[in-house]
């Protein structure tokens, strides 16, 4: 029993060291939140919230075993409702700023060619089926009403080398990533580089980043036509839409169709500068946001760099050719090979989301209100950064990159270490290029039928069947 008590004390100490009481109070004051000191003040509520999520979002009744005294469930829930979401988002930003730049690769500086690299991508979670959450987040279109769960979409910004979460937004399911990515732009500063997939590739997004002095690197959108022939013609450059109505795939297919971009200069094989024209109409998502007035302020033309490279053939790899667009125009400072290697780092986002959703079990949240769901997701990211901080410290001590340290091993140490115990050498995951596993599930126990009608309707049918005369 003594060892269990020491382990729990260690976890509580780590939480308070990672998010001090004064940091919570300062975040509350900055958010304009007023409170009175009580048993569940802002600091105590945040620490309990993190402790609960760190133990895989355990039940509230279990908290009394973790903190050593009774926890009134109703009072704790009310304290979580009183806590503003902006306080948790502020604490998340502080944790990333304090620890996000202390590790990395490329000489340990956490920078690439002198730029801070940030990764953006989206994922989703599952929330309890309540009318408020259904209205706020929506459900998949192929689900019948009452037969599924609300699915909040998560748009997150990660540090490319430390893996820290800088910001996470909660959006409705049926909303495009570009309709919310502009809310992440305040987290970026001049000299940063934002890397994302083709869902973030558009003239408007690149121009908005360029106006902030931020570089962008994205995979080419499948509808954008790319032609690497020098001095090739362009289709109505001043009148065309950069996202054109012709179906291009960015791989040179669709012969006979002319790109809307204007050729500027050839930099090398499958490497060129072109000019993209501003669309004639603002995107639909822009009309519904405060960014609508920004559209007319965007330049009529933006010079970008298009490049294409071929991936080596490997088992399980479907993609053979990748076409990128970037505002990194200098081929000497940013060689094509280095840009291609950097874009390969984008896939680490999938690992980060797997650690959040599978290891920490963020795939399914418990809050029954939209605001509660947003707060719970923010605390998940806070706890994720806590584990990442342990990984970063271990990487510096063991002379490796933070992404090689085992996330699960760092989490296990947090849950079992004694008070005052220094972190041991954590498990280092080796790089295994060419690894390929079939995407199948071996467990066959989940054989229940899927819900096709709301539960109330199914119970009514069951009652009618049972009431039939034999």
PyMOL commands that set and color helices and strands:
alter all, ss='L'
color gray80, all
select helices_A, chain A and resi 2-18+21-30+42-54+60-67+73-82+85-99+131-137+178-187+198-200+203-211+284-287+290-297+336-359+370-398+402-404+407-416+455-466
alter helices_A, ss='H'
color red, helices_A
select strands_A, chain A and resi 116-124+153-159+165-171+192-196+215-219+262-268+271-277+301-310+321-326
alter strands_A, ss='S'
color yellow, strands_A
deselect
rebuild
show_as cartoon
